[in-house]
Amino acid sequence: MRGFIAAITLLLALTGAGTAVAFEEVNKSYLGGLAVDGHDSTAYFTKSGPAEGEDEYSVDYKGATWRFVDAKSRDLFAADPESYAPQYGGYCSNQMSLGNLSDVDPGVWLIFDGKLYLFGHDAGRIRWQNTGIAERIKDADQNWQKYLASK
């Protein structure tokens, strides 16, 4: 077991895993710099759920590529991105309420007061619903401002 742990530690050190990465305002996929892992952020509002976007219908916004299912969705986003982009740059809303940056599962989400919130796991979304969404938003908003100020 010690040999296994030593090998993993060495592998992490050699690959740079665990190295601090500069904060980016939009959570982007590792491959291709896609916002919302390539999902159409307007679809949560217009189709009541996530939908994978197409490369041919994309917009660059805040340093990330945003994909959409069709030209209509792309144009809707381009006209008012703040209304359709997820809160906290697409990072996990639950973790943001705890002061952390974390990736998301585009299939775990909620819309509250006309805003899109993404989560890494259903447990985070359930936590928000069970402990008061408005209170969690207040916490997350405060933490998000700290991240933006550190940029």
C-alpha positions as a Markdown table, in Angstrom:
| # | Residue | x | y | z |
|---|---|---|---|---|
| 1 | Met | 0.0 | 0.0 | 0.0 |
| 2 | Arg | 2.8 | 2.4 | 0.8 |
| 3 | Gly | 4.3 | 1.8 | -2.6 |
| 4 | Phe | 1.0 | 2.6 | -4.2 |
| 5 | Ile | 0.6 | 5.8 | -2.3 |
| 6 | Ala | 4.2 | 6.9 | -3.1 |
| 7 | Ala | 3.6 | 6.2 | -6.8 |
| 8 | Ile | 0.4 | 8.2 | -6.8 |
| 9 | Thr | 2.1 | 11.1 | -5.0 |
| 10 | Leu | 4.9 | 11.0 | -7.5 |
| 11 | Leu | 2.5 | 10.9 | -10.4 |
| 12 | Leu | 0.6 | 13.9 | -9.0 |
| 13 | Ala | 3.8 | 15.9 | -8.5 |
| 14 | Leu | 5.0 | 15.1 | -12.0 |
| 15 | Thr | 1.8 | 16.0 | -13.7 |
| 16 | Gly | 1.3 | 19.2 | -11.8 |
| 17 | Ala | -2.0 | 18.0 | -10.2 |
| 18 | Gly | -2.8 | 19.9 | -7.1 |
| 19 | Thr | -1.0 | 23.0 | -8.4 |
| 20 | Ala | -2.8 | 26.2 | -7.9 |
| 21 | Val | -4.6 | 27.5 | -11.0 |
| 22 | Ala | -5.5 | 31.1 | -11.5 |
| 23 | Phe | -9.2 | 31.9 | -10.9 |
| 24 | Glu | -11.2 | 32.4 | -14.1 |
| 25 | Glu | -14.5 | 34.1 | -14.2 |
| 26 | Val | -16.1 | 31.4 | -16.2 |
| 27 | Asn | -15.8 | 27.7 | -15.4 |
| 28 | Lys | -14.6 | 26.1 | -18.6 |
| 29 | Ser | -14.2 | 22.5 | -19.6 |
| 30 | Tyr | -10.6 | 21.2 | -19.7 |
| 31 | Leu | -11.0 | 20.4 | -23.4 |
| 32 | Gly | -11.9 | 23.3 | -25.6 |
| 33 | Gly | -12.6 | 26.0 | -23.0 |
| 34 | Leu | -16.4 | 25.4 | -23.2 |
| 35 | Ala | -18.8 | 27.0 | -20.7 |
| 36 | Val | -21.4 | 24.7 | -19.1 |
| 37 | Asp | -19.5 | 21.7 | -20.6 |
| 38 | Gly | -20.8 | 22.6 | -24.0 |
| 39 | His | -24.5 | 22.7 | -22.9 |
| 40 | Asp | -26.8 | 25.4 | -24.1 |
| 41 | Ser | -27.5 | 27.7 | -21.1 |
| 42 | Thr | -30.7 | 29.1 | -22.7 |
| 43 | Ala | -32.2 | 25.6 | -22.9 |
| 44 | Tyr | -32.7 | 25.5 | -19.1 |
| 45 | Phe | -35.1 | 28.3 | -19.6 |
| 46 | Thr | -36.6 | 27.5 | -23.0 |
| 47 | Lys | -36.6 | 23.7 | -22.9 |
| 48 | Ser | -36.8 | 23.2 | -19.2 |
| 49 | Gly | -33.5 | 21.4 | -18.9 |
| 50 | Pro | -30.0 | 20.9 | -20.3 |
| 51 | Ala | -29.3 | 20.3 | -23.9 |
| 52 | Glu | -25.9 | 19.8 | -25.6 |
| 53 | Gly | -25.0 | 22.7 | -27.8 |
| 54 | Glu | -23.5 | 22.4 | -31.3 |
| 55 | Asp | -20.1 | 23.8 | -32.3 |
| 56 | Glu | -21.6 | 25.6 | -35.3 |
| 57 | Tyr | -23.8 | 27.7 | -32.9 |
| 58 | Ser | -21.4 | 29.3 | -30.6 |
| 59 | Val | -20.5 | 32.6 | -29.0 |
| 60 | Asp | -17.4 | 33.8 | -27.2 |
| 61 | Tyr | -18.2 | 35.5 | -23.9 |
| 62 | Lys | -16.0 | 36.3 | -20.9 |
| 63 | Gly | -13.1 | 34.1 | -22.3 |
| 64 | Ala | -15.2 | 31.0 | -22.9 |
| 65 | Thr | -17.0 | 29.4 | -25.8 |
| 66 | Trp | -20.7 | 29.0 | -25.2 |
| 67 | Arg | -22.5 | 26.5 | -27.4 |
| 68 | Phe | -26.2 | 26.4 | -28.4 |
| 69 | Val | -28.6 | 24.0 | -30.0 |
| 70 | Asp | -29.6 | 26.4 | -32.8 |
| 71 | Ala | -29.2 | 29.9 | -34.1 |
| 72 | Lys | -32.2 | 31.2 | -32.3 |
| 73 | Ser | -30.8 | 30.1 | -28.9 |
| 74 | Arg | -27.4 | 31.6 | -29.8 |
| 75 | Asp | -28.9 | 34.9 | -30.7 |
| 76 | Leu | -31.1 | 34.9 | -27.5 |
| 77 | Phe | -27.9 | 34.5 | -25.4 |
| 78 | Ala | -25.9 | 37.0 | -27.4 |
| 79 | Ala | -28.6 | 39.7 | -26.9 |
| 80 | Asp | -28.6 | 39.3 | -23.1 |
| 81 | Pro | -25.9 | 36.9 | -21.8 |
| 82 | Glu | -26.3 | 37.9 | -18.2 |
| 83 | Ser | -29.9 | 36.6 | -18.2 |
| 84 | Tyr | -28.9 | 33.2 | -19.5 |
| 85 | Ala | -25.4 | 32.6 | -18.1 |
| 86 | Pro | -25.4 | 30.5 | -14.9 |
| 87 | Gln | -24.6 | 32.3 | -11.7 |
| 88 | Tyr | -21.1 | 32.2 | -10.2 |
| 89 | Gly | -19.5 | 31.8 | -13.7 |
| 90 | Gly | -20.9 | 28.3 | -13.9 |
| 91 | Tyr | -19.2 | 27.0 | -10.8 |
| 92 | Cys | -21.1 | 24.8 | -8.3 |
| 93 | Ser | -23.6 | 27.1 | -6.5 |
| 94 | Asn | -23.6 | 24.9 | -3.4 |
| 95 | Gln | -19.8 | 25.0 | -3.1 |
| 96 | Met | -19.7 | 28.7 | -3.8 |
| 97 | Ser | -22.1 | 29.2 | -0.8 |
| 98 | Leu | -19.5 | 27.4 | 1.2 |
| 99 | Gly | -16.7 | 29.6 | -0.2 |
| 100 | Asn | -15.2 | 27.0 | -2.6 |
| 101 | Leu | -14.8 | 26.7 | -6.4 |
| 102 | Ser | -16.0 | 23.4 | -7.8 |
| 103 | Asp | -17.0 | 21.9 | -11.1 |
| 104 | Val | -20.6 | 21.1 | -12.0 |
| 105 | Asp | -22.8 | 18.4 | -13.5 |
| 106 | Pro | -24.9 | 20.3 | -16.1 |
| 107 | Gly | -27.7 | 17.9 | -15.4 |
| 108 | Val | -28.0 | 19.2 | -11.8 |
| 109 | Trp | -29.6 | 22.7 | -11.7 |
| 110 | Leu | -32.4 | 24.9 | -10.6 |
| 111 | Ile | -33.8 | 28.2 | -11.6 |
| 112 | Phe | -34.7 | 30.6 | -8.8 |
| 113 | Asp | -36.0 | 34.1 | -9.4 |
| 114 | Gly | -35.2 | 33.8 | -13.1 |
| 115 | Lys | -31.6 | 32.9 | -12.5 |
| 116 | Leu | -29.8 | 29.6 | -13.4 |
| 117 | Tyr | -27.8 | 27.8 | -10.6 |
| 118 | Leu | -25.7 | 24.8 | -11.4 |
| 119 | Phe | -24.5 | 22.1 | -9.0 |
| 120 | Gly | -21.9 | 19.4 | -8.9 |
| 121 | His | -24.1 | 16.9 | -7.2 |
| 122 | Asp | -27.8 | 16.5 | -6.4 |
| 123 | Ala | -26.9 | 16.6 | -2.7 |
| 124 | Gly | -25.9 | 20.3 | -3.1 |
| 125 | Arg | -29.1 | 21.2 | -4.9 |
| 126 | Ile | -31.1 | 19.4 | -2.2 |
| 127 | Arg | -29.1 | 21.2 | 0.5 |
| 128 | Trp | -30.1 | 24.5 | -1.0 |
| 129 | Gln | -33.7 | 23.6 | -1.2 |
| 130 | Asn | -33.8 | 22.2 | 2.4 |
| 131 | Thr | -31.9 | 25.1 | 4.0 |
| 132 | Gly | -33.4 | 28.1 | 2.2 |
| 133 | Ile | -32.4 | 29.0 | -1.3 |
| 134 | Ala | -32.4 | 32.7 | -0.6 |
| 135 | Glu | -30.0 | 32.3 | 2.3 |
| 136 | Arg | -27.6 | 30.1 | 0.2 |
| 137 | Ile | -27.7 | 32.6 | -2.6 |
| 138 | Lys | -26.8 | 35.4 | -0.1 |
| 139 | Asp | -23.8 | 33.3 | 1.1 |
| 140 | Ala | -22.7 | 32.4 | -2.5 |
| 141 | Asp | -23.1 | 36.0 | -3.7 |
| 142 | Gln | -20.7 | 37.2 | -0.9 |
| 143 | Asn | -18.2 | 34.5 | -1.7 |
| 144 | Trp | -18.4 | 35.2 | -5.4 |
| 145 | Gln | -17.6 | 38.8 | -4.9 |
| 146 | Lys | -14.5 | 37.8 | -3.0 |
| 147 | Tyr | -13.4 | 35.6 | -5.9 |
| 148 | Leu | -14.0 | 38.4 | -8.4 |
| 149 | Ala | -12.1 | 40.9 | -6.2 |
| 150 | Ser | -9.1 | 38.5 | -6.2 |
| 151 | Lys | -9.0 | 38.3 | -10.0 |
